[in-house]
Amino acid sequence: MANIHTAYLHSLVLQHQCHPLQLVAELTSASFCHEYLVYEHENEWAIGINKRLQLTVNHRSEVCDFEG
């Protein structure tokens, strides 16, 4: 179920349909929140998919590192 929820959150961010603070609230209440973060780069919001590896997802749904 977490994967479906995660995909939903990614969809919201990538389509710019919700405020980043809403994502913070969603992630805080999720059991997997320690592996995720809300990430801002050049005025675009994404959910970081792995803090340990410092990978995130950009607005084109591409995996990238924190430097973009």
N, C-alpha and C positions, 0 to 999 in steps of 0.2 A: 504493500500500500504506500510505503514511503516513496517509491519510485514514481507512482502516479502523482502524488502530492508535489514532489520535486519538479516533475515535468510541468505541472500546472503553474507553479511559481515561476519557473523559467519562462513559460509562455507569457505570463503577466508582465514580467520585466522586459522581455525582448519586444513585446508589442507596446510597451509604454502605457499599460492600462491601469497601473496602480502606483501609488506613492511609495517611495522606498521605506518609509516608516511602517507602512502596512506590512512590507516584507519582513522587516525586523521583528514585528509582533508575531507574524506567522512562524518565522524560524525559531524564535525564542520558545514558542509553545511546542515545537516539534522535537521528537526524541533524538533526531539526528543533527540538531542545530550546531553541535560542536564541530561538525565537519563543513559547515557552510557559513558564508558571510555575504553581506550586501556590499558590493564593490562599485565604486564610481570611477569612471575614466573618461575624460573629455566630455563631461556632461551627459554621459550615458550610464545607466544603471544595469548591473548584472549581478547574478548570484555567484559568489566564489564557490567552486565545486570541490576544492581541496586546499585547505589552508596549509597543510604540511608540505605539499608539493608546490604551493603557491601558483595554482592554476585557477583560471576563471573562465567565464564564457562571455564573449563580446556580443554586440547587438546583432551580429549575423549568425549567431548560434555556433560560432567557432570557438574551440578551446584555445586559450592562449595563456601566457604567463602574465604576471602582474604588471610587466612593463608594456604590455599591449602587443 
